[in-house]
């Protein structure tokens, strides 16, 4: 519902770092920001980039 109403939605915690396969679902569900511990930033960033490449069409990424 938040996604359809253009309301930013965040998640904070260890789940995205511990379960990177969850990141693609989080993006699909409309999560607009993910907060993780400092030691997990790089791996989480890479997982987000990989997931976005799979689910966001190239034409939309360049907007």
Buried (B, 14 or more C-beta within 10 A) or exposed (E): EEEEEEEEBEBEEEBBBEEBEBBBEBBEEBBBEBEBEEEBEEEBEEBBEEBBEEEEEEEEEEE
